[in-house]
């Protein structure tokens, strides 16, 4: 989650620094090697939602455990694995790559017209 917060701060900070220089249309335009500001922020929202659902589902599983039930205790590892399988890190990795490309390319101004 820290990486997501840092990504949001980097994307918005970069836009605020260069808003006048780049203009909104350039920041929102997608380049061949550079996602748009909207795509970078959308990806970060997807990751935030991913973590929120993962945490909620994990919390529900843990709250539902009864130490009085041996059957539930024995099934706990499989239940936990199902949650982890459903929430693989592909979304997070892809988004962080997209944000990294956005920040790197906008710092170099490679998304300017003609790139």
N, C-alpha and C positions, 0 to 999 in steps of 0.2 A: 504494500500500500504506500510505503514511503516513495517508491519509484514513481508511482502514479502522481502523487502530490508534487514531486519534483518535476515531473513532466509537464503538468499543468502550469506550474510556476514558470518553467523555462519557455513554454510556448507563448503564454500570455505576456511574460516579461519581454520576450523578443519582439512580439507584435507592438507592445507599447513603446519600446525604444525606437522602432523603425516605422511606426504607423505613418508618419508624415512623409518619410522617405519612400516607402514602398506603396502606400495607398491601399485601400481596402480591396480593390479589384485584383491587384497583384498578389496580395496575401491569400485571397480566396481561390486563386487560380491554381490548378494542379499542373505541375511540370512533369516531364518525362522521368526525372529522378527525384521529384519532390512532391510529397502530398500537400494538399492545401491546409490552411489553418483550420477550416471546418472539419476536414477529415481527421486531422491530428486530435482535435478536441473531442470529436465523436468517438474515436478509438479509446481515448482516455475515459470517457463516460462508460463505454462498454466494459472496460476493465474494472471500474468502480462498481458497476452493477454485478459483474462476475464475483468480485470479492464479497459484496454484500450478500448475495445468494449463497455463496459457499459458507460464510460465517453463520447465516441464519439456519441453513440446513444442518450444519454441524452442531449448532446449539440445540436445535430440536432433538437431534439424535441423543446428545448427552443428557438433556433434561428428561428424556423418556426412559432412561436406563433405570431398571430396578435391581438393586443388589440382592433382592430376595429371590430373583428368578435366575437360576443357573442357565436355563435355556437362552434367556436374553443376553446374559454375560458371554456365553459361548458364541452367540451370533454377532456380537459387537465387532470383531475384526472384519467380518464380511460386510457388514453394514457400512463400516468406515471406508473400506476399499471401494464400495459402490459409489459413495460420495466423491471420493478422490478421482475415480475413473470418469465420473460425470463432469468434473471440473478440472480437466487437464489444463496445463498452462499455455496452450497454443495461443489463446486469445491475448494473454498478457505479453508473450514474446513478440507476436506479430505487431501489436500496438506499440511496444517500446521501440521496435525497429523503425516503425513509421514515424514516431515522434523524434527519434534520433536523426532520421533523414531530414525531417522538417527543420529542426534546429540547426543542424550542420549546414544545410543548403541555404537557409535564409541568412545565416551568419555570413556566408560567402556571397550572398546576393545572387546566387545562381538561378533563382526563380524570376529574375527580372525579364522583361520582354526580350525575346530573341534567344532565350536559352533552350 
